[in-house]
Amino acid sequence: MKKLITLLTIISLMLPKHSHAQDNGAVVAGAVGALAAIGAGVAAVEQMKERAELTATEWLLANNPEMTSFSLKTLDFDGKKLKDMSSTSVITFKIQEFIPADNPELDGKKQVLLGFTSHGWINEYGIDFNKIKWFLIDKPEWTRMMVAYVRVASGEWVNTHVEETLTQGKIVNKGVRVKSKMAIPFYKLSGDMYVVTDYSDDMKFIYNERSLGIFLKATKDLVQIKRGSLIELHEFFFEEG
């Protein structure tokens, strides 16, 4: 709210000195309306973020009772607008366990909770969590997923060192890089070209040059994890701590 007031003050100071009072009033009223809309949009996204984290926590508590101390956070809503979120295919949650203590360190087991959305998951009433399918993934499962993804994205099906390369290196936009060397380059494809592999009973993986596509067999939904999110999640699992 303080930011909105400050911005409104700046706008009012920038108004022409010789304008009629009525014109100034109309401009200020328009500015107030625009700023109020911006503020409402930001508040709505923040509220959805809190609701999403609460629902993800409830899902974890119901389905993983052995987890008794953990941190859960999503970055998917940060800096996003409502229209951006309505087109989101997957919400990602970083989870890490810890030992309870004063000022505890997050140094326990890491997992990622993926919430795959389907059409209409955001409507005029907010988030419809019945339209989200949840998958909890630990480091070994994530590694298997990334090995399958890298193989379909690069053609390295006979390379027995894909997993080793992944654990030593980083996924980047154009492949897997170990230090400064591109160890496994990805195919260069146009935006309407896809390569598919059957990963599991639940999923097929689809590679194109922009993202990892996941086809959910149960719902027949094709969702996408953007390359930036893929890179961030891989670093989360393989960074120290």
Residue pairs with C-beta under 8 A, 6 or more apart in sequence:
1 39
4 35
4 36
4 38
4 39
7 35
8 28
8 31
8 32
8 35
11 28
11 31
12 28
12 31
15 24
15 27
15 28
19 27
41 81
41 82
44 82
45 77
45 80
45 81
45 82
45 85
46 77
47 126
48 77
48 85
48 122
48 126
48 127
49 74
49 76
49 77
49 78
51 126
51 127
52 74
52 76
52 77
52 91
52 115
52 127
53 72
53 73
53 74
53 93
55 127
55 129
55 132
56 72
56 74
56 91
56 93
56 113
56 115
56 134
57 72
59 113
59 134
60 67
60 70
60 72
60 95
60 113
60 136
61 67
63 134
63 136
64 136
67 97
69 97
69 98
69 99
69 100
69 104
69 108
70 95
70 96
70 97
70 98
70 108
71 94
71 95
71 96
71 97
71 98
71 106
72 93
72 94
72 95
72 113
73 93
73 94
74 91
74 92
74 93
74 94
75 92
75 94
75 232
76 85
76 88
76 91
76 92
76 229
77 85
82 122
85 122
86 122
88 117
89 116
89 117
89 223
89 224
89 225
90 114
90 115
90 116
90 117
90 214
90 223
90 224
90 225
90 229
91 114
91 115
91 117
91 132
92 112
92 113
92 114
92 115
92 225
92 229
92 233
93 112
93 113
93 114
93 115
94 110
94 112
94 233
94 236
95 110
95 111
95 112
95 113
95 136
96 106
96 107
96 108
96 109
96 110
96 111
97 108
97 109
98 104
98 105
98 106
98 107
98 108
99 107
99 108
105 241
106 241
107 241
109 138
110 138
110 139
110 236
110 237
111 136
111 137
111 138
111 139
112 136
112 137
112 142
112 233
112 236
112 237
113 134
113 135
113 136
113 137
114 134
114 135
114 136
114 137
114 225
115 132
115 133
115 134
116 132
116 133
116 134
116 135
116 214
116 216
116 221
116 223
117 131
117 132
117 223
118 131
118 132
118 133
118 219
118 221
119 131
119 221
120 128
120 131
121 127
121 128
121 131
121 132
122 128
133 216
133 218
133 219
135 202
137 145
139 237
142 233
142 234
142 237
143 163
143 166
143 167
143 237
145 199
145 205
146 166
146 171
146 234
147 162
147 163
147 166
148 197
148 199
148 205
149 205
149 207
149 212
149 230
150 156
150 162
150 165
150 166
150 171
150 176
150 184
150 186
151 157
151 159
151 162
151 197
152 195
152 196
152 197
152 205
152 207
153 175
153 186
153 187
153 195
153 207
154 175
154 176
154 184
154 185
154 186
154 187
155 187
156 162
156 184
159 165
159 184
162 184
165 176
165 178
165 183
165 184
166 176
166 234
167 238
168 178
169 176
169 177
169 178
169 179
169 183
170 176
170 177
170 178
170 231
170 234
170 235
171 230
171 231
171 234
172 231
173 227
173 231
174 182
174 185
174 186
175 182
175 183
175 184
175 185
175 186
176 182
176 183
176 184
177 183
186 207
186 209
187 195
187 207
187 209
188 209
189 195
189 207
189 208
189 209
190 209
191 208
191 209
191 210
192 208
193 208
193 209
194 206
194 207
194 208
194 213
195 206
195 207
195 208
196 204
196 205
196 206
196 207
196 215
197 204
197 205
198 204
199 205
201 217
202 216
202 217
202 218
203 214
203 215
203 216
203 217
204 214
204 215
204 217
205 212
205 213
205 214
205 215
206 212
206 213
206 214
206 215
206 222
207 213
210 224
210 226
210 227
211 224
211 225
211 226
211 227
211 230
212 224
212 225
212 227
212 230
213 222
213 223
213 224
214 222
214 223
214 224
214 225
215 221
215 222
216 222
216 223
225 233
